[in-house]
């Protein structure tokens, strides 16, 4: 969880968000890096598969959350049996 200490100034907070060693990554950037659409990420968030942090209207994801999601995905937690839709008129 993300906590802001009152003694930290806004400039230090912004620098921490920009710093590459920061724990947080902009969700938009991560979405592009993994080659998914914003709609897919929205669905994952809606299902509770990924947890994000909203800071001043911008959405971030922690590196720990990315790691947790990847481990769950690798374990097959989100997998479903593929169902091929039937063609119209195939029953006739």
C-alpha positions as CSV (number, residue, x, y, z in Angstrom):
1,X,0.0,0.0,0.0
2,X,1.2,3.5,-0.7
3,X,1.6,5.9,2.2
4,X,2.6,9.5,2.1
5,X,4.5,10.9,5.0
6,X,3.4,14.5,5.9
7,X,7.0,15.7,6.0
8,X,7.7,14.8,2.4
9,X,7.2,17.7,0.0
10,X,5.4,17.5,-3.3
11,X,8.6,17.8,-5.3
12,X,10.2,14.9,-3.4
13,X,7.0,12.8,-4.0
14,X,7.0,13.6,-7.7
15,X,10.7,12.8,-8.0
16,X,10.1,9.5,-6.3
17,X,7.4,8.7,-8.9
18,X,9.7,9.6,-11.8
19,X,12.8,7.9,-10.4
20,X,13.4,4.5,-12.1
21,X,14.1,2.8,-8.8
22,X,10.7,3.8,-7.6
23,X,8.4,0.9,-6.6
24,X,5.6,2.4,-8.7
25,X,5.2,2.3,-12.5
26,X,2.6,4.2,-14.5
27,X,-0.2,1.7,-15.4
28,X,-0.3,3.2,-18.9
29,X,3.4,2.5,-19.4
30,X,3.1,-1.1,-18.1
31,X,0.1,-1.6,-20.4
32,X,2.2,-0.6,-23.4
33,X,5.2,-2.7,-22.3
34,X,3.2,-5.9,-22.1
35,X,1.3,-5.2,-25.3
36,X,-2.2,-5.2,-23.9
37,X,-5.0,-2.7,-24.5
38,X,-6.4,-0.4,-21.9
39,X,-9.7,-2.3,-22.1
40,X,-7.9,-5.6,-21.1
41,X,-6.2,-3.9,-18.2
42,X,-9.6,-2.4,-17.1
43,X,-11.1,-5.9,-17.1
44,X,-8.2,-7.2,-15.1
45,X,-8.7,-4.4,-12.5
46,X,-12.5,-5.0,-12.5
47,X,-11.9,-8.8,-11.8
48,X,-9.5,-7.9,-9.0
49,X,-6.6,-9.6,-10.8
50,X,-4.4,-6.5,-10.4
51,X,-4.4,-3.8,-7.7
52,X,-3.5,-0.3,-8.6
53,X,-2.9,3.0,-6.8
54,X,-4.5,6.3,-7.9
55,X,-2.3,9.3,-7.1
56,X,-3.7,12.7,-8.1
57,X,-5.8,11.1,-10.9
58,X,-3.0,9.1,-12.4
59,X,-3.0,5.3,-12.0
60,X,0.1,3.4,-10.9
61,X,0.9,-0.3,-10.3
62,X,3.6,-1.5,-7.9
63,X,6.4,-3.7,-9.0
64,X,5.4,-6.2,-6.3
65,X,1.9,-6.3,-7.7
66,X,3.3,-7.0,-11.2
67,X,5.4,-9.8,-9.8
68,X,2.4,-11.2,-7.9
69,X,0.2,-11.1,-11.0
70,X,2.8,-12.8,-13.2
71,X,3.3,-15.6,-10.6
72,X,-0.5,-16.1,-10.4
73,X,-0.8,-16.1,-14.2
74,X,2.1,-18.6,-14.6
75,X,0.4,-20.9,-12.1
76,X,-2.7,-20.9,-14.3
77,X,-5.0,-19.1,-11.9
78,X,-6.6,-17.1,-14.7
79,X,-6.8,-19.8,-17.4
80,X,-10.0,-21.0,-18.9
81,X,-10.9,-23.8,-21.3
82,X,-10.9,-22.5,-24.8
83,X,-14.3,-22.8,-26.4
84,X,-14.6,-22.3,-30.2
85,X,-17.9,-20.7,-31.2
86,X,-20.1,-22.8,-33.4
87,X,-20.7,-21.5,-36.9
88,X,-24.1,-20.3,-37.8
89,X,-26.0,-22.9,-39.8
90,X,-23.7,-25.8,-38.8
91,X,-26.6,-27.6,-37.0
92,X,-28.7,-27.8,-40.2
